Amino acid sequence: MITVSQLLDAAHRRLQAVSDSARLDSELLLGQVLQQSRTWLHTWPDKPVEATQQQTFEALLQRRLAGEPIAYILGEQDFWSLRLAISPETLIPRPDTERLVELALERIPPEADWLIADLGTGSGAIALALAAERPRCRILATELSNQALDMARANAARHQLNNVQFIQSDWLSGIPNSQRFDMIVSNPPYICEADPHLSHGDVRFEPQSALTAGADGLDAIRLILEQAGPRLLPGGWLLLEHGYDQGEAVQQLLRAAGYGEVADFIDYGGNPRVTVGQRPAG
């Protein structure tokens, strides 16, 4: 019978043409089939793999060879301290977005009981990370897609996070005008509609509505700025993720909208990624 190590070595060679993380992908897929950890795979490389398990592994491998993101094949993705269920109806949470969570937490006092809005929550990644780290805060997470909302609610239940409320809304349009927030965060669509990268890599499989925003990629950010201004309490914070080449443009938009303390922060790859601004206290 074929062993664990033989299967992994063969899959690694095949995946190298389509993945920069071929070895990791192979281990994750085989671990999924065998319901074992990567540590187990390394500990028991000579364990035989049954024929039915080989067939299941091959089916998953074919999906990865076709370019389907590993997160969609596995149906989950780690983000912050949480393992989240995801599907093709939701954007895949990425490490760069953890930078937005870090910057938000730096501004939220540990014992604060703030009301925070997460706009376009998708799988709930940002909202749930903030809810886990600041349990006294209340997070209102909006999302237009019903399928994504179902996934976000399931993730909240999975981690027993009860301080998050999910609402179907196009950004803040479905929230009463009287509602005021201490902080608003968002990872909105920010890719230009004609960007050639949309036809390559993982983004081919992700919902386009969660990726693109007009000719310059800033339409969603402009709309969020329009809606967020009157909803932020004096001194409240706005944090927006954006493209690597949009930092200066987003800073200009925030300053034009009257925000102070405007600054842009780099992601883990050294690229401008999150712009932050504060509503004047006066």
C-alpha angles and dihedrals in degrees: 000000000000114000132222093256093048092052092047094048093050093046091047092056093048095047096049090085093059107025137054088204099046096147094048091046091052092051094046093050095046091045088054092052095045094037089232135125125252087249089059091051091055093044095051106033093150096055111122118240117220120241094246090051090049090054092050090048091050091052091053091044091054090055091052092046088055088058100257110153115258090232092060092047092052093039093226144070134195115239126173104322094332136089107217131197111231138178138186087274090068134058114251108253109239134201091245089066089058085071089065089052091051092051092047092051091050087062099042113080111233094246097037120133095203127160107233130185123210108194119208093008098181107179089003094253100144096036094050094045090053092044091053094049098040105035094173092058122089116225122203109195120193127198134166097209116082091203092054091047091054089052093048092050090049090052091050090051091046090058096035093238106160100170093080126088119195120208131180105237141135095245104300099335093104095049119093112260090234092063112105128193135205090210138010121198131180144171096198129176107283108161119113112249092236095047108135091214088075089077095053138068128348096337090073087074099041125093107273091213088065093050113039131059115175134297095316098028093243103097094101093047091051091051092047090051090051092051099037100054099077092035097060119090116234106282091019121144132236119198122186130182114215144167123293091253099041102072097103093044093051092047089053091050092052093047091048088052090056102258121150132205088039112177139155124223131201126236127232090279093056096254126130104260116149129044119198130195137171128221110237113261093224 
